Amino acid sequence: MKSLLLIPALAATFALGGCVVTPPAVHPAYVAPPGVVYVEPTYASPGPGWVWEYHSYYGWGWHHPHYGWHRGWR
């Protein structure tokens, strides 16, 4: 009798064992360096992972941690 109750519990454990729910990644807000005026983006983000950041020579632009600066900034 106990084994009959154990079968549905094991089946549920195996069926739901691979379901992992993680909270969405929260990226810290970028703060402009002291003495720099914040400028809002003039066009939409090029894609996921791009962050609006300040470049010391070019000014504000989209930056990706893997692809670098959008539109070829170095």
C-alpha positions as CSV (number, residue, x, y, z in Angstrom):
1,M,0.0,0.0,0.0
2,K,2.8,2.4,0.9
3,S,4.5,1.7,-2.4
4,L,1.4,2.7,-4.3
5,L,1.5,6.2,-2.6
6,L,5.2,6.5,-3.3
7,I,4.9,6.0,-7.1
8,P,3.0,9.3,-7.8
9,A,5.3,11.2,-5.6
10,L,8.4,9.9,-7.4
11,A,6.8,10.6,-10.8
12,A,6.1,14.2,-9.8
13,T,9.6,14.6,-8.5
14,F,11.1,13.4,-11.7
15,A,8.7,15.3,-13.9
16,L,9.3,18.6,-12.1
17,G,13.0,18.0,-11.2
18,G,14.3,19.8,-14.3
19,C,12.2,23.0,-13.9
20,V,14.3,25.7,-12.6
21,V,13.0,29.2,-12.3
22,T,15.5,32.0,-11.8
23,P,14.7,35.6,-11.1
24,P,15.4,38.0,-13.9
25,A,18.9,39.5,-13.9
26,V,19.0,42.9,-12.4
27,H,21.7,45.1,-13.9
28,P,22.9,48.0,-11.7
29,A,22.0,51.4,-13.1
30,Y,24.9,53.2,-14.8
31,V,25.8,56.4,-13.2
32,A,27.6,59.1,-15.1
33,P,31.1,60.1,-13.9
34,P,31.4,63.3,-11.9
35,G,31.2,66.4,-14.0
36,V,29.5,64.6,-17.0
37,V,26.0,65.5,-18.0
38,Y,23.8,62.5,-18.8
39,V,22.4,62.4,-22.3
40,E,19.5,60.1,-23.2
41,P,19.8,57.7,-26.1
42,T,18.7,59.1,-29.5
43,Y,17.9,55.6,-30.9
44,A,16.8,52.2,-29.6
45,S,19.1,49.7,-28.1
46,P,20.8,47.5,-30.8
47,G,19.8,44.4,-29.0
48,P,19.8,42.5,-25.7
49,G,22.8,43.1,-23.5
50,W,23.6,46.6,-24.8
51,V,23.9,49.3,-22.1
52,W,23.9,53.0,-22.5
53,E,27.3,54.1,-21.2
54,Y,29.7,57.1,-21.2
55,H,32.9,56.9,-23.3
56,S,35.7,59.3,-22.2
57,Y,36.5,60.4,-25.8
58,Y,33.3,59.8,-27.8
59,G,30.7,60.6,-25.2
60,W,27.5,58.6,-24.7
61,G,26.8,55.4,-26.7
62,W,25.7,51.8,-26.6
63,H,28.2,49.3,-25.2
64,H,28.1,45.6,-25.0
65,P,30.4,43.6,-22.7
66,H,31.3,41.1,-25.5
67,Y,30.9,43.1,-28.7
68,G,32.3,46.5,-27.5
69,W,30.9,49.8,-28.6
70,H,28.2,50.1,-31.2
71,R,29.1,51.7,-34.5
72,G,32.8,50.8,-34.2
73,W,34.0,52.9,-31.3
74,R,37.2,51.7,-29.7
